[in-house]
Amino acid sequence: MAVTLGSGWVAGFGVSRQSVNAIGTGKFDPSLPVAFRLALLFELPIEDIFSFEPTP
């Protein structure tokens, strides 16, 4: 799902556009509250948006 970062939802979301971009590119892991808000925003299970792969 493509999201335009210039759209108004980022401003009211509680994170910066830079943070949203870093999350989207995999350079930053969101906090649990942010992850849950993203899942609610996109109406998807959190598992469909984020995956966990432990590092050895």
Secondary structure, 3 states (H helix, E strand, C coil): CCCCCCCCCCCCCCCCHHHHHHHHCCCCCCCHHHHHHHHHHHCCCHHHHCCCCCCC
